[in-house]
Structure formats: structure tokens, C-alpha cells
């Protein structure tokens, strides 16, 4: 996958648990877990904005683009 989700890293830096974040942004722990694992097809900007507000971060702190390795 070319897009990596670094939400666990940011949560650890903020010393916050997933359960706390899920409650603060109004989504289920299961949905947050899916987001953290990258097993979602998309994320609403509203949800991303809430995450950034609660964690005091930028979207780029959470999401990272990494190009696929080229065969050669």
C-alpha cells in the first residue's frame, strides 16, 4: 500500500489511548482500529479534522505517502 497510516505513532507521542481518541472524535473503537491498520477505503475530511484537532497535529503527521518499490 502506498499510503501509510501513522496514527499509532502520533497517539504514542501524545500518550493517548485509542479508546480515548475514539470517544473524543465520536467514532467506534472498531472503526478507529480499521483506520489505524489502513484497512479503510477512505476517510472523511471531517473525521481527519477531528483527529488533528484532538491530537494537535497536521494530516501529514498521520498519513504518509510512500512510493511502491520499482522492479528492476
KANORQUI-V430694 format. One record per residue. N is the residue number from 1. NEAR is the number of other ideal C-beta (glycine too) atoms within 8 Angstrom. Layout:
# KANORQUI-V430694
N,NEAR
N,NEAR
This chain:
# KANORQUI-V430694
1,4
2,6
3,9
4,9
5,11
6,10
7,10
8,7
9,7
10,12
11,12
12,7
13,6
14,8
15,4
16,8
17,6
18,10
19,7
20,8
21,14
22,12
23,7
24,8
25,11
26,5
27,7
28,6
29,8
30,6
31,9
32,13
33,9
34,9
35,12
36,10
37,7
38,9
39,5
40,7
41,2
42,4
43,7
44,6
45,6
46,6
47,10
48,11
49,8
50,11
51,13
52,13
53,7
54,10
55,13
56,6
57,9
58,6
59,8
60,6
61,9
62,14
63,9
64,8
65,7
66,7
67,6
68,5
69,4
70,5
71,3
72,2
